[in-house]
Amino acid sequence: MSGRRRFLGAVMGGRIDRPSVGSTTSVVTVDLMDQTGIYFPDAHHDPEKMAQLAATSYTILGYDTIAPVFSVQQEAEALGCRVNWGEKDSMPTLRKHPCHEPEDIKIPEDFLERPSCLIVLEAIKKLKVEYGSKAAIIGKVMGPWTLAYHLFGTEEFLIMTIDNPGKVKKILNILKEVTVLFGKAQAEAGADAITLADHATGELCSPGCYRDFLMPIHTELVNRIPCPIVLHICGNTSDRIGYICETKVDCFHFDSRVLPKEAKKLAGKRISLMGNVNNPETLYTGSTEDIYQEVQDALEAGIDIIGPECAVPLRTPSANLKAIADSVRRLTL
Ligand SMILES: [Zn+2]
């Protein structure tokens, strides 16, 4: 089976020859930059460089996926935030949050033509031509909760969830249109599946908050973005996996703070699961034996796609990332 068919089969709960290996968040490392001679921040600004660096997840690591959107700031810049695009060993960060009121949100008419969005669409098109029959090309959009952090600042937005829920709903309803716009454009450009990253993490958003504010919006996004959706939320999400299943998202990409067996027990057969090899300890400093052990636990629990829990630290050894793919092959021969 090609990586593309295996990944898509796994995401949609269909027939596959073995569990898939992949990541819908960034697996780029400084080591992969050294191997290709393509570095951050250039790879955020040039579609050819973005595509070629992203392709290493397939060509060097042996994953079934290629995910070209490395940062979480593409939409933010197009919406008027000031982004510091970082260095080769740092991810982009935001300098300024431009909004205080829902009326301050301005979705520009040329949103998709703004450089930080256009580059993503161009990179997806290039990858589709070169790797489209082999690997699954993965797009990425930020959900409205994450976009609100970017536009209003995390603290200001979280205080609003307590003080003024009506205003929060208004903001989320405006920002969900950004997610739909960028998601549809990436699907049209050739993305096989799209990561919906919405950082409604346990410490910052209670399960009730997820149910009331986000469950209806995530359900709507699944219906309006015309390709398989992988929801990514970091942190301990065991208290909301039930609600996530109700959105009918195709797959949930979960963190190592949820044990694979627990995630599977909570989700059952309602959605597919992707994850959840620990980043800061196992992948960053662990041995290939540690990785083998975690992969074995995930496979035994019935996780559909095995990969890192989230975007990996940039100094992660590539050999450890490759060890995930090697371990899955060894364990499923
Ligand atoms: Zn994450």
Boltz pocket constraint, residues with backbone or C-beta under 6 A from the ligand:
constraints:
  - pocket:
      binder: B
      contacts: [[A, 232], [A, 233], [A, 234], [A, 309], [A, 310], [A, 311]]
      max_distance: 6.0
